[in-house]
């Protein structure tokens, strides 16, 4: 694993138990994440598109890029603030 990325939820498939994240500036790949990857206390039903998470990207996953070790960004800021720092 490598660097920590801050990304946002771009697509949610609650009936299948997974969702996708992408870098805040919408560059790079979409990262697959399973509902079991959510931080403690979060449920897939709680997700909204645009929610921000920090994650460790696993780009060389055989099935495609994957987001691992998801967590809420340490300092809660607006998406605009996070984009300004990206």
FENJOTA-V95363 format. One record per run of one state. SS is the DSSP state (alpha for helix, beta for strand, coil for the rest). FROM is the first residue (numbers start at 1). LEN is the number of residues. If there is no record, write none. Layout:
BEGIN
ss | from | len
SS | FROM | LEN
SS | FROM | LEN
END
This chain:
BEGIN
ss | from | len
coil | 1 | 3
beta | 4 | 10
coil | 14 | 4
beta | 18 | 6
coil | 24 | 7
beta | 31 | 4
alpha | 35 | 3
coil | 38 | 6
alpha | 44 | 3
coil | 47 | 5
beta | 52 | 7
coil | 59 | 7
beta | 66 | 6
coil | 72 | 7
alpha | 79 | 7
coil | 86 | 1
END
